[in-house]
Each structure stands twice: as structure tokens, then as C-alpha cells.
Amino acid sequence: MTLRRKASYKDKKSFVIYFSRADENYAVGYIDKGNTEVVAEYISEITGADRFLVEPANPYAKDYNTCIEEAKERQAKHDAPIVESIPDISGYEVIYIGAPVYWGVMPEEMVTALKEIDFAGKTIRPFTTHEGSGLGSIPGQLKKVCGGANVVNGLAIRGTAVNTAKDKVEEWI
């Protein structure tokens, strides 16, 4: 009988691409640092990965309800410009892609950022922060947007639990 070992990504050259939003978050209230950024920092600490924050050229409203309506509109129009393009990822094996779940998918800014990148031969590990959506449709969305990549098991963490989730992140990695 052959035992199957869990794939380890700790020692792979890694890069974290993420979107995160502070201000008012569902079930959390107003925060100074976005939940997804907290998880991205954990991944970077554990793996030594470099990080890149995808920032909207048009910032979202500070209050939650207006923010989610803005997100819905940007998704419908596929119009979400970003401040800066993702740098060259050719030297990385594993790409961690993280975002909050907005209407079941990642914020449209992530699509804007990712669609121009060559992901051929890369391993993508999605992670999300949420309050009940889990990974949403993000793994399937990444398979479409990041052509040529191998999208593997993801991690979903509730926004209300991110500040105590470092062990969960380390176990996943």
C-alpha cells in the first residue's frame, strides 16, 4: 500500500496576488486592514512569498452596502481599472491568488489584473475571505481567467476569524 503525501508548497518560489479592502466589512465592522491582506501576510510569512496588492483605480465606498452595489455594477460592466499592473511572475512556481468574495466571484479588479498575465505552467492556490460564501465560484473563475495554470485546492476563511487563522493557513500550505 502506498501512502499519499500531501503536496508541500512551503519551499516553492511563491508570489501572492491579492485584493483587499479595509473600511466597513460585513460582520466585522470598520477595520484598518482588509481581511484578505491579513491572510496574504500569513502566506508570505510562512512561505517567504513576495506580495502584490491589486488596487482599484476608483476606490470603493467606505460603507459596506454601497461597496457591494459598486462591486455588482463593476462586474456587470466588466469595468474595473487598476492602479498598477502585476509585475513579471515568470520566476515563480506557485501563485497564491486571494480576494474577498463579491457576489460569488472575485472583485472585477482582480479579473482586470489577471487577464493579461501568462500563467502557463504555474500552480495557482486560491484563497478567499468571506462570511458564508466559502470559495464561491472563484476557483472556476480562475481556471477561465488564468489559462494554462493548474488551479489546485483553495482555502476559505471567514473574515471574522482571520486574526486567529494563521495556523489554519500554515496547515493548508
Secondary structure as UniProt FT lines:
FT   TURN            10..11
FT   STRAND          14..18
FT   STRAND          23..25
FT   TURN            26..28
FT   STRAND          29..31
FT   HELIX           35..47
FT   STRAND          50..53
FT   HELIX           64..77
FT   TURN            90..91
FT   STRAND          94..100
FT   TURN            103..104
FT   HELIX           108..114
FT   TURN            115..116
FT   TURN            120..121
FT   STRAND          123..130
FT   TURN            134..137
FT   HELIX           138..145
FT   TURN            147..148
FT   STRAND          150..151
FT   STRAND          155..158
FT   HELIX           159..164
FT   HELIX           166..172
//
